[in-house]
């Protein structure tokens, strides 16, 4: 089975470690960052493949998680997006990308794994990439 890489963005260090551990234990490769700007830099660099995004919504500095998800969907219209937030769930309907999932903090590791797995499983197959 091919490894699945999740881009994880949260500016709360302890939560970032907890979520990264849960995703890694479930068999995902995880690229963990502490800001929306770092997440967008990874998405737009083209240097790494991202199969799904788990992002907090409110970061200490802009851009926010809504913007991270919009950039991810510009790059890949089928990118699985899981939002995690303790404050912004009510804004999801107006700001979230379609076919995304919102998890309100606190949530269990199993809820996180179920959410991203559900979106990954629903995603249409990607076209094979040609070797350079």
N, C-alpha and C positions, 0 to 999 in steps of 0.2 A: 504494500500500500504506500502510495506517495504521501510524503509529509504535508500537512496542512499548516500554513503559517497564519497566525492571528496577530494583527496589530492591536496592541492594548495601550490605551492612553488614560491615565488618571494622575492627578497632581498630589494625591494623598499617598505618601510613600508606603505606609503600612498596608493600605488597601491594594495598591499596585502589586506589592509582593504577594499578598494573599491571592489575588486574582490570577497573577502569573503562575503561582504554584498550582492552583486548581486546574488551569488550562493545560499546563505541562503534564500534570498527573493524568489528565485525560488523553494524553498522546499528541497534543498540538505543539508545534514549534511556536514560540511567542517572541515577538519583538515588543518590548515594553518601553514606553516613553512617558515623560512626566508633564507634557504640555501638548496643546493642540498644534502649536507651531512645529514641534518636532514630528508629530504624527503626519502633518501635511508635507513636511520635507521628505519623509520616507515615502509617502504615496507618490509624490511628484518626481522623485529622483530617478525612477525607472530601474534602479539598481537592485531592488529586491521585490520578490513576488509576495503579494499580500492576498490571502484567500478570504479574509474576513476582518472586520473591524469591531472592536469593543471599545467604546469611548465614553468617558465622563462627559457631561455637558458643560458644566461651569468650571473653568480653569482660572487660576490666579490672574493670568494675562490672556488677552485674546490671541488667536481666534478660539471660539468655543467649539464644543462637540458637534453642534449643528453644522458648523462650517466644515469640520473634518469630514463628516458624513457626505456633505454635498460634493466636496472635492473627490472623495472616494468614488462616488457614483458618476462623476464626470469622467473619471478614468475607466471605470467598469460599471455600466448601468445595472448589473446584477450583483454587485458587491453586497454580501451579507453585512448588515449593520445592527449591532446591539448597543443601545444607549443605556448607560448606568448613571443614576442621579438620585440624590436625596431631596432635590429641590424643584426640578424642572419638569416633572412628569405631566403637569397640566398643559405645558407648552408643546408636548409631543405632537398632538394632532395638527397644529398649525406650522410647526418648525421641522418636524421629523421627515425623513425621506420615506417614500412608500415602501411597504413590505419590510419594515424594520420592526424591532422589538424593543420595548422600554422595560427595564428592570429598575424598580425603586429600591434604593438602599434603605435598610440592609436586606440582602438576599443571600441565599445559600449557594455554595459552590455548585451544587447540583442544578440549581435554577440557571446559573450562568452557562454551564456545559450544555444543558438542554436547549437553551435559547440559541446559542451559536450553532449547535449541531442541527437543529431544526431548519435554520436558514441555509446552512451549507447543503443539507440534503435536498432542499427545495430548489436550489440554484440549477439553472440549465448547464449542461456540460460545456466546458470551455473548448474552443478549437485548439488542437495540438499546436504547440509552438515549434516553428522550424528551428533546427539547430543552426547557429551562425557559422 
